Amino acid sequence: MHPALQRSNILKLPVSLRKHALAAADGSYPDLLTVADSLDDPKLQRQHLMRLPAVYIAALDLAHFPTPTQMEAYTVEDYQNQLSRTMTAFVGIRQLNKLKVLPKEAAGELWEPLRRWMNLVGDLTEFLREDMDAEQAWDVHAQVMEMINTLYCASASEVNAFFKLDGAYIIIGRVWKELLRQPTPKQLTRELVNVSMIMGQENRHLEPNRLRDLMDGAGGSWDDLARLIVTHLHEISLYASDRFAVRCLQGLHGLLVNSSQEVPAFRSALLRSGSVAALARTCRSVRKARLLTSDEFRLVCIFYAAIQTTFLDAPSHVHFIEAVDAGYLLDFFDLTSQRFAFRNLLDKCFIPLLQRQLPAFLAYITVLKSPSLAASLKDIRLLMEQGHTIHHEEVLPLWQAFSSVEERRIAILAAPSPPSHATRFCESLSCWKVSKIADLRVCGGCRQAYYCSQDCQRHDWRTGHRDSCCFSPESEYGSDLLPQKDKKFLGRLLEADYPSVLPLIANKLVAWYGKQRPGIVVETPFVAFDYRTASTQPAVSLILPDDSSPYAFSRALAEKARRSGGRMQVHLCALNEEGKHTRWRAVPLYAASDALDRGLRELAAQWRDKAVNAVMHGEKAPKFELAQEIRELLEGLDVLEVGIH
């Protein structure tokens, strides 16, 4: 035991205090209160203050801890006394720390016996509901809140010591829930702010076991904890003019962003509870209700970035629609129009969102048909036409491009289906039958593969379709398949974009074939269409079919394309990013002949021969300039002679 905690120190206290100190050490709660009051006595000398830790270690001795039999016979008053005893010891230890009379090693020894007393307090709430009347329960609850408020004002070491106690987060969760159950006081209370700051500071994230403790205190399920957070956000949005609003948001940040990533079940519960829309409404109310300081504005920006993170991690674009319904898009436009003192927030959070993530959602028919999206963009266009002030010049072109992309997609959605949709090809590698849609049967799993007969369907299943069908247990891609209406719209979108980007695709393919060694059969690469851009046309690139895991789901299609003899081309459409992973959608394109692929390979061979001859004669290899030849090749082909699934 540390020398400062030895019982002999009590005998060295002044006579007026010694009697109470000895009684407190033997378990007397009234005398412990007297000792606690003496900590604020300016007449008490420092040498005597340094001897008081011995009183607390003796008062917290486990010999005073009630036995299970005693606890079963406890009355309401007994529970209140135990809570008061624990709180008094907690406050006293904090005060000794504040007076700098408690050695660090001694503080560690004091926190250890306090652990079991805190566990006893942790079981208090259930007892309150069953055996206490409202007035008694509120008195005890007020004592718990006093301890919480004291903790919030404590030093970092004391806070960390508290959170190491068993059941600390259970206590926080229960107190948090009880606070939100109270009749609304028409303002954000200091207690609610303190609880939110304690359980989720800006840079704090809870370990999974601590997060589960918080969940137990909130009600016992992830949905209970999620509902608690949404209720808290609702309180903030109602009383956002209070100075505590931004601090409440700061406190919730660790839970909503950092901790939710650790436990997928918690993240799913948050999304089910409507936290995205609640967070969007709260950020809007905080910004509209009061003038923010630069630090407060930075915190709100962090929360807008948190909403963005939620979009990317969500398994569906429905959460983006929820946020738009809550006014997110219009409010985000207003936010990006302001002057950013912290340019890294604009450059690292909001510019990428405008450049890539937001346009990606316009590839979903559900998003395009959202009335809230149409209304928000109408208001944004009106503001831009009226000369709305945007302080950073790089922001306006991005909003204009986003608006243009939406207008073009709406036009594609409203236009009648092109004639090429009436053509389908049998998927079997051994059969390339061209037929009307009604004459072909469709796969019941993925609803995207067509067959002229059961024999062709069985053959295709054995030779590769098993690996890409969403109903196959071996499929890694099945969980990412889009709804049928989104798949159909993506096909229409690709058909609309294909003719305009075909010259670019052809140019890239010729360059690709030309760089390969002669005499070797070159596999046709995938054509990647990136719809995560603020442009009316997608970005186009080439990707090898065997190029790492993101494209593993399409290897069956790659094999089919290789054996098709140039009549099939696989398009990979990048739709949106989910955290660190990109959602790709494989779309096969079928041509009635191999004329295009054969012509591109011939042009590549001609250019390669010219380059080799030039090098052999000591001349510089010619630049790749076959634009005219590619144009002539395409003019001789019917680009509509394709079928996109």
C-alpha positions in Angstrom: 0.0 0.0 0.0 1.2 3.5 -0.8 2.4 5.4 2.3 -0.2 8.1 1.8 -3.0 5.5 2.2 -1.8 3.9 5.4 -4.3 4.1 8.3 -1.7 5.6 10.6 -2.1 8.9 8.7 -5.6 9.3 10.2 -4.1 9.5 13.7 -2.0 12.5 12.6 -5.0 14.6 11.6 -6.2 17.5 13.8 -8.3 16.5 16.8 -11.4 18.3 15.4 -11.2 16.2 12.3 -9.7 12.9 13.6 -12.9 11.7 15.2 -14.9 12.0 12.0 -12.1 10.5 10.0 -11.9 7.4 12.1 -15.7 7.0 12.0 -15.7 7.4 8.2 -12.9 4.8 7.9 -15.2 2.4 9.8 -18.0 2.9 7.3 -20.0 5.9 8.7 -21.5 7.8 5.8 -22.4 11.1 7.7 -18.8 11.3 8.9 -17.5 10.7 5.4 -19.6 13.8 4.3 -17.9 15.8 7.1 -14.5 14.7 5.8 -15.5 15.7 2.3 -16.6 19.1 3.5 -13.2 19.7 5.1 -11.5 19.5 1.7 -12.9 23.0 1.0 -11.8 24.4 4.4 -9.0 27.0 3.7 -7.8 26.7 7.3 -6.8 23.0 6.8 -3.1 22.8 6.3 -1.6 21.0 3.2 0.2 18.5 5.4 -3.2 17.4 6.8 -4.8 17.3 3.3 -2.1 14.9 2.3 -3.2 12.5 5.0 -6.9 12.4 4.0 -6.5 9.8 1.2 -6.1 7.2 4.0 -9.7 8.0 5.1 -11.0 7.2 1.6 -9.1 4.0 1.1 -10.5 2.8 4.5 -14.0 3.9 3.7 -14.0 2.0 0.4 -12.7 -1.1 2.0 -14.6 -4.1 0.7 -15.3 -5.1 4.3 -18.0 -2.5 4.2 -19.5 -3.9 1.0 -23.0 -5.4 1.5 -23.4 -9.1 1.2 -25.9 -10.6 -1.3 -28.2 -11.5 1.6 -28.1 -7.9 2.8 -28.7 -6.5 -0.7 -31.8 -8.7 -1.1 -33.3 -7.0 2.0 -32.4 -3.5 0.9 -34.9 -0.7 1.1 -35.1 2.4 -1.1 -33.2 4.3 1.6 -30.4 1.7 1.7 -29.9 2.1 -2.1 -29.9 5.8 -1.8 -27.3 5.7 1.0 -25.1 3.4 -1.1 -25.3 5.7 -4.1 -24.6 8.7 -2.0 -21.6 6.9 -0.4 -20.2 6.1 -3.8 -20.7 9.5 -5.2 -19.2 11.2 -2.1 -16.1 9.0 -2.4 -15.9 9.7 -6.1 -16.2 13.5 -5.6 -13.7 13.4 -2.7 -11.1 11.6 -4.7 -11.5 14.0 -7.6 -11.1 17.0 -5.2 -7.9 15.5 -3.7 -6.6 15.2 -7.2 -7.5 18.8 -8.0 -5.6 20.0 -4.9 -2.6 18.0 -6.0 -2.2 16.2 -2.7 -2.9 12.7 -4.1 0.2 10.9 -5.6 -0.4 9.2 -8.9 0.3 5.7 -7.5 -2.1 6.3 -4.6 -4.8 7.5 -7.0 -4.6 4.2 -8.9 -5.1 2.2 -5.6 -8.1 4.3 -4.7 -9.9 3.7 -8.0 -9.5 0.0 -7.7 -11.9 -0.6 -4.7 -14.3 2.0 -6.1 -14.8 -0.4 -9.0 -17.1 -2.7 -7.1 -19.0 0.1 -5.5 -19.7 1.4 -9.1 -20.9 -2.0 -10.1 -23.4 -1.8 -7.3 -24.6 1.6 -8.5 -24.9 0.1 -12.0 -27.8 -2.1 -10.9 -29.7 0.9 -9.5 -31.9 1.9 -12.4 -33.8 -1.4 -12.6 -34.5 -1.2 -8.9 -35.7 2.4 -9.2 -38.4 1.4 -11.7 -39.7 -1.5 -9.6 -39.7 -0.3 -6.0 -39.4 3.5 -5.9 -42.1 6.1 -6.4 -41.5 8.9 -8.8 -40.3 11.4 -6.2 -37.8 9.0 -4.6 -36.6 7.9 -8.0 -36.0 11.4 -9.1 -34.0 12.2 -5.9 -31.7 9.3 -6.6 -31.5 10.1 -10.2 -30.4 13.6 -9.3 -27.5 12.2 -7.3 -26.4 10.1 -10.3 -26.5 13.2 -12.4 -24.5 15.1 -9.9 -21.8 12.5 -10.2 -22.0 12.6 -14.0 -21.6 16.4 -14.0 -18.7 16.2 -11.6 -17.1 13.7 -13.9 -17.5 16.0 -16.9 -15.6 18.7 -15.1 -12.9 16.2 -14.0 -9.4 15.9 -15.5 -8.6 13.6 -18.3 -7.0 11.1 -16.0 -10.0 10.9 -13.8 -12.4 10.5 -16.8 -10.2 7.7 -18.1 -10.2 6.1 -14.7 -14.0 6.2 -14.5 -14.4 4.6 -17.9 -12.1 1.7 -16.9 -14.6 0.8 -14.2 -16.9 -2.2 -14.9 -20.3 -1.0 -15.9 -19.3 2.6 -16.4 -20.9 2.7 -19.9 -24.0 0.9 -18.6 -24.4 3.7 -16.1 -24.0 6.4 -18.8 -26.5 4.6 -21.1 -29.1 4.4 -18.3 -28.7 8.0 -17.3 -28.8 9.1 -20.9 -32.1 7.2 -21.4 -33.6 8.6 -18.3 -32.7 12.2 -19.3 -34.4 11.8 -22.6 -37.5 10.4 -20.8 -38.0 13.5 -18.7 -40.6 16.1 -19.6 -38.9 18.4 -22.2 -37.6 21.6 -20.4 -37.7 23.6 -23.7 -33.9 23.8 -23.7 -30.9 21.5 -23.9 -30.0 20.8 -20.3 -26.4 20.9 -19.1 -26.8 17.3 -17.9 -27.8 16.1 -21.4 -24.8 17.9 -22.9 -22.4 16.5 -20.4 -23.7 12.9 -20.9 -23.3 13.2 -24.7 -19.8 14.7 -24.4 -18.7 12.0 -22.0 -20.0 9.0 -24.0 -18.8 10.1 -27.4 -16.2 12.8 -27.7 -15.1 14.0 -31.1 -12.0 11.8 -31.4 -13.1 9.0 -29.1 -14.4 5.7 -30.4 -15.7 3.0 -28.2 -14.3 -0.5 -28.3 -17.0 -3.1 -29.3 -17.3 -4.4 -25.7 -17.8 -0.8 -24.3 -20.3 -0.1 -27.0 -22.2 -3.1 -26.0 -22.2 -1.9 -22.4 -23.7 1.4 -23.6 -26.3 -0.6 -25.6 -27.2 -2.6 -22.5 -27.7 0.7 -20.6 -29.8 2.1 -23.4 -32.3 -0.8 -23.3 -30.6 -4.0 -24.3 -30.6 -3.9 -28.1 -28.8 -2.0 -30.9 -32.2 -0.6 -32.0 -32.7 0.8 -28.5 -29.4 2.6 -28.7 -30.1 3.9 -32.2 -33.5 5.2 -31.2 -31.8 6.9 -28.2 -29.4 8.7 -30.6 -32.2 9.7 -33.0 -34.2 11.1 -30.0 -31.2 13.0 -28.9 -30.7 14.5 -32.4 -34.4 15.4 -32.3 -33.9 17.3 -29.0 -30.9 19.2 -30.5 -32.9 20.1 -33.6 -35.7 21.5 -31.5 -33.5 23.6 -29.2 -30.6 24.3 -31.5 -30.4 27.9 -30.6 -28.9 26.9 -27.2 -25.2 27.2 -26.8 -25.0 23.6 -26.0 -26.2 22.4 -29.4 -22.8 22.2 -31.2 -21.3 20.6 -28.1 -24.0 17.9 -28.2 -23.2 17.2 -31.8 -19.5 17.0 -31.0 -20.2 14.5 -28.3 -22.3 12.3 -30.7 -19.6 12.3 -33.4 -17.6 9.5 -31.9 -20.6 7.2 -31.8 -22.1 8.0 -35.2 -18.9 7.8 -37.2 -16.1 6.1 -35.4 -17.8 3.5 -33.2 -20.5 2.5 -35.7 -17.7 1.3 -38.0 -16.6 -1.2 -35.4 -19.9 -3.0 -35.0 -21.9 -3.6 -38.2 -25.0 -4.5 -36.3 -24.9 -1.0 -34.7 -24.5 0.7 -38.0 -27.4 -1.3 -39.5 -29.6 -0.3 -36.5 -28.6 3.4 -37.0 -29.6 3.2 -40.7 -32.9 1.5 -39.8 -33.7 4.2 -37.2 -33.5 7.0 -39.7 -30.4 8.5 -38.2 -29.2 9.9 -41.6 -32.3 12.1 -42.0 -32.2 13.0 -38.3 -28.5 14.1 -38.6 -29.3 16.1 -41.7 -32.2 17.9 -40.0 -30.0 18.6 -36.9 -27.1 20.0 -38.8 -29.6 22.3 -40.7 -31.3 23.5 -37.5 -27.9 24.2 -35.8 -26.7 26.3 -38.7 -29.9 28.2 -39.2 -30.6 28.9 -35.6 -27.5 30.9 -34.6 -24.3 32.4 -35.8 -21.5 30.0 -35.4 -17.9 30.7 -34.4 -15.2 29.3 -36.6 -14.6 26.3 -34.3 -18.4 25.6 -34.2 -18.6 25.9 -38.0 -15.8 23.4 -38.3 -17.6 21.0 -36.1 -20.8 21.2 -38.1 -18.7 20.7 -41.3 -17.3 17.5 -39.7 -20.9 16.3 -39.2 -21.8 17.0 -42.9 -18.8 14.9 -43.7 -20.2 12.3 -41.3 -23.4 12.3 -43.3 -21.3 11.7 -46.4 -19.5 8.8 -44.8 -22.9 7.3 -43.9 -23.9 7.4 -47.6 -20.8 5.6 -48.6 -21.1 2.9 -46.0 -24.8 2.3 -46.4 -25.8 -0.8 -48.4 -28.4 1.1 -50.3 -29.0 4.5 -51.9 -32.3 4.7 -49.9 -30.5 6.5 -47.1 -29.4 9.2 -49.6 -33.0 9.7 -50.4 -33.9 10.0 -46.7 -31.3 12.8 -46.3 -32.6 14.6 -49.4 -36.1 14.4 -48.0 -34.8 16.1 -44.8 -33.4 19.0 -46.9 -29.8 17.8 -47.1 -29.1 18.7 -50.7 -30.2 22.3 -50.5 -28.5 22.8 -47.2 -25.3 21.3 -48.5 -25.4 23.8 -51.4 -25.8 26.6 -48.9 -22.9 25.2 -46.8 -20.5 24.9 -49.8 -21.3 28.4 -50.8 -19.8 29.9 -47.7 -16.2 30.9 -47.1 -14.1 28.2 -45.6 -11.4 29.3 -43.2 -10.3 25.7 -43.1 -9.7 24.9 -46.8 -8.8 21.3 -46.0 -12.5 20.7 -45.1 -13.6 22.0 -48.5 -10.8 20.3 -50.5 -10.8 16.9 -48.7 -14.5 16.4 -47.8 -16.8 18.5 -49.9 -15.1 18.8 -53.3 -14.7 15.0 -53.7 -18.4 14.6 -52.7 -19.4 17.0 -55.5 -17.0 15.5 -58.0 -17.8 11.8 -57.5 -20.2 10.6 -54.8 -23.2 12.8 -55.5 -23.3 12.2 -59.3 -23.0 8.5 -58.7 -26.4 8.4 -57.1 -28.0 9.7 -60.3 -27.4 6.2 -61.8 -30.3 4.9 -59.7 -33.8 5.2 -61.0 -35.2 5.5 -57.4 -33.1 8.6 -56.8 -34.0 10.2 -60.1 -37.7 9.7 -59.4 -37.5 11.2 -55.9 -39.7 14.4 -55.7 -37.4 15.8 -53.0 -34.4 15.6 -55.4 -36.3 17.4 -58.1 -37.5 20.1 -55.8 -34.1 20.6 -54.2 -32.4 20.9 -57.6 -35.0 23.3 -58.9 -34.3 25.6 -55.9 -30.5 25.2 -56.4 -30.8 26.1 -60.1 -33.0 29.1 -59.2 -30.4 30.3 -56.7 -27.6 29.9 -59.3 -29.6 31.9 -61.9 -30.2 34.6 -59.4 -26.5 35.0 -58.7 -26.3 33.3 -55.3 -22.9 34.2 -53.8 -20.5 31.3 -53.8 -17.2 32.3 -52.2 -15.0 29.5 -53.7 -14.9 29.6 -57.5 -14.3 25.9 -58.0 -17.6 25.0 -56.3 -20.0 26.6 -58.8 -19.0 24.5 -61.9 -19.4 21.3 -59.9 -23.0 22.2 -58.9 -23.7 23.2 -62.5 -22.3 19.9 -63.8 -24.4 18.0 -61.2 -27.5 19.7 -62.3 -26.7 19.0 -66.0 -26.2 15.3 -65.2 -29.6 15.1 -63.5 -31.3 16.8 -66.4 -29.8 14.4 -68.9 -30.6 11.3 -66.9 -34.2 12.5 -66.4 -34.4 12.9 -70.2 -33.1 9.3 -70.7 -35.6 8.1 -68.2 -38.5 9.8 -69.9 -37.5 8.8 -73.5 -39.0 5.6 -75.0 -36.8 2.5 -74.9 -34.5 2.3 -78.0 -35.2 -0.3 -80.7 -32.1 -2.4 -79.6 -33.9 -3.4 -76.4 -36.1 -5.6 -78.6 -33.1 -7.9 -79.4 -31.7 -10.5 -77.1 -29.0 -13.2 -77.6 -28.9 -16.6 -76.0 -26.3 -16.6 -73.3 -25.0 -20.1 -73.9 -21.4 -20.3 -75.2 -22.4 -22.8 -77.9 -25.4 -20.8 -79.1 -25.7 -17.3 -80.4 -29.3 -17.3 -81.4 -30.8 -13.9 -82.0 -34.5 -13.5 -81.1 -37.2 -11.3 -79.8 -37.5 -11.0 -76.0 -40.7 -13.0 -75.9 -39.0 -16.0 -77.6 -36.3 -16.3 -74.9 -36.5 -17.6 -71.3 -34.8 -15.6 -68.5 -32.8 -16.9 -65.6 -35.0 -16.9 -62.5 -32.0 -16.0 -60.2 -30.4 -12.9 -61.7 -33.2 -12.0 -64.1 -30.6 -10.9 -66.7 -29.4 -14.0 -68.6 -31.6 -15.1 -71.5 -31.7 -18.6 -73.1 -33.4 -20.1 -76.1 -33.9 -23.5 -74.4 -33.4 -25.4 -71.2 -30.4 -27.2 -72.7 -28.6 -23.9 -73.4 -29.4 -22.7 -69.8 -28.0 -25.9 -68.2 -24.9 -25.7 -70.3 -24.3 -22.0 -69.4 -24.9 -22.8 -65.7 -22.2 -25.4 -65.8 -19.7 -23.3 -67.8 -19.8 -20.1 -65.8 -23.2 -18.6 -64.9 -23.1 -20.4 -61.5 -20.3 -18.0 -60.5 -22.2 -14.8 -61.3 -25.9 -15.6 -60.6 -27.2 -14.0 -57.4 -29.0 -17.2 -56.4 -25.8 -19.3 -56.4 -24.3 -20.0 -52.9 -20.8 -19.7 -54.3 -21.4 -16.2 -55.7 -19.5 -13.3 -54.1 -21.4 -10.8 -56.2 -25.0 -11.8 -55.4 -25.4 -9.6 -52.4 -24.5 -6.5 -54.5 -26.9 -7.1 -57.3 -29.1 -4.2 -58.1 -32.9 -4.1 -58.0 -34.5 -5.1 -61.3 -35.7 -1.5 -62.1 -32.2 -0.1 -61.4 -30.6 -2.8 -63.7 -33.0 -1.9 -66.5 -32.3 1.8 -66.2 -28.5 1.2 -66.1 -29.0 -0.7 -69.4 -30.8 2.2 -70.9 -28.2 4.6 -69.6 -25.4 2.5 -71.1 -27.2 2.3 -74.4 -27.6 6.1 -74.5 -23.9 6.7 -73.7 -22.5 3.9 -75.8 -22.7 5.6 -79.3 -21.1 8.8 -78.1 -18.2 7.1 -76.3 -17.7 4.4 -78.9 -14.9 6.3 -80.7 -13.1 6.7 -77.4 -13.5 3.0 -76.6 -12.3 2.1 -80.1 -9.3 4.3 -79.8 -8.3 2.8 -76.4 -8.8 -0.8 -77.7 -6.6 -0.1 -80.8 -3.9 1.3 -78.6 -4.2 -1.7 -76.2 -4.0 -4.3 -79.0 -1.1 -2.4 -80.6 1.1 -2.7 -77.5 0.8 -6.5 -77.4 3.3 -8.8 -78.9 2.4 -10.0 -82.4 1.4 -13.6 -82.9 -0.2 -13.9 -79.4 -4.0 -14.0 -79.0 -4.8 -11.0 -76.9 -7.8 -11.2 -74.6 -10.3 -8.4 -74.9 -10.2 -6.2 -71.8 -13.3 -5.0 -69.9 -14.5 -1.5 -70.7 -15.0 0.4 -67.4 -17.7 3.1 -67.4 -17.3 5.3 -64.3 -20.6 7.0 -63.4 -19.1 8.6 -60.3 -18.2 11.8 -62.2 -19.9 15.2 -62.5 -20.1 14.9 -66.3 -22.9 14.1 -68.7 -20.7 11.3 -70.0 -19.0 8.6 -68.0 -15.2 8.3 -67.8 -14.0 5.3 -69.8 -11.0 3.1 -69.2 -9.8 -0.5 -69.9 -9.4 -3.1 -67.2 -7.9 -6.6 -67.5 -10.4 -9.3 -66.7 -8.0 -11.1 -64.3 -7.1 -7.8 -62.6 -7.5 -8.5 -58.8 -10.6 -9.1 -56.7 -13.0 -6.3 -57.5 -13.6 -7.9 -60.9 -13.6 -11.6 -59.8 -17.3 -11.8 -60.1 -17.1 -11.2 -63.8 -14.5 -13.8 -64.7 -17.3 -16.1 -66.0 -18.3 -13.3 -68.3 -14.6 -12.8 -69.3 -14.4 -16.5 -70.3 -17.6 -16.1 -72.3 -16.3 -13.0 -74.1 -13.1 -14.8 -75.0 -14.9 -17.7 -76.5 -17.4 -15.4 -78.4 -14.8 -14.6 -81.0 -15.2 -10.8 -80.6 -19.0 -10.7 -80.6 -19.3 -10.0 -76.9 -17.8 -7.1 -74.8 -18.1 -6.8 -71.1 -18.8 -3.4 -69.6 -18.1 -2.7 -65.9 -20.1 0.2 -64.6 -18.8 1.9 -61.4 -21.8 3.1 -59.6 -20.9 4.3 -56.2 -18.2 3.8 -53.5 -19.0 2.0 -50.3 -16.3 2.8 -47.9 -13.1 1.4 -49.3 -15.0 -0.7 -51.9 -16.4 0.3 -55.2 -19.7 -1.1 -56.4 -19.4 -2.5 -59.9 -22.1 -3.7 -62.2 -21.1 -6.0 -65.1 -23.1 -5.5 -68.2 -22.5 -7.7 -71.3 -22.8 -6.1 -74.7 -23.6 -8.5 -77.6 -23.0 -7.7 -81.3 -24.5 -9.6 -84.2 -21.0 -10.0 -85.7 -17.3 -9.7 -84.8 -16.7 -6.9 -87.4 -15.9 -4.2 -84.9 -13.4 -6.3 -82.9 -11.8 -7.7 -86.0 -11.4 -4.3 -87.5 -9.8 -2.8 -84.4 -7.3 -5.6 -84.2 -6.4 -5.1 -87.8 -5.8 -1.4 -87.3 -3.7 -2.2 -84.3 -1.6 -4.6 -86.3 -1.0 -2.0 -89.0 0.1 0.6 -86.6 2.4 -1.9 -84.8 4.0 -2.9 -88.1 4.7 0.7 -89.0 6.2 1.3 -85.6 8.5 -1.8 -85.8 9.7 -0.9 -89.3 10.5 2.7 -88.2 12.6 1.4 -85.3 14.4 -1.1 -87.5 15.4 1.7 -89.9 16.7 3.8 -87.0 13.8 6.2 -87.1 11.6 7.4 -84.3 8.4 5.3 -83.7 5.4 7.2 -85.1 2.8 8.6 -82.7 -0.4 6.7 -82.3 -2.7 8.7 -84.7 -5.4 6.5 -86.1 -8.4 8.7 -85.4 -9.4 9.0 -89.1 -9.0 5.2 -89.7 -11.1 4.5 -86.6 -13.8 6.9 -87.7 -14.0 5.3 -91.1 -14.3 1.9 -89.5 -17.1 3.0 -87.3 -19.0 4.7 -90.1 -19.1 1.4 -91.9 -20.7 -0.4 -89.0 -24.2 -0.3 -87.5 -23.5 0.6 -83.8 -27.1 0.0 -82.9 -26.7 -3.7 -83.8 -26.1 -4.6 -80.2 -28.1 -5.9 -77.3 -27.5 -4.8 -73.8 -28.8 -6.7 -70.8 
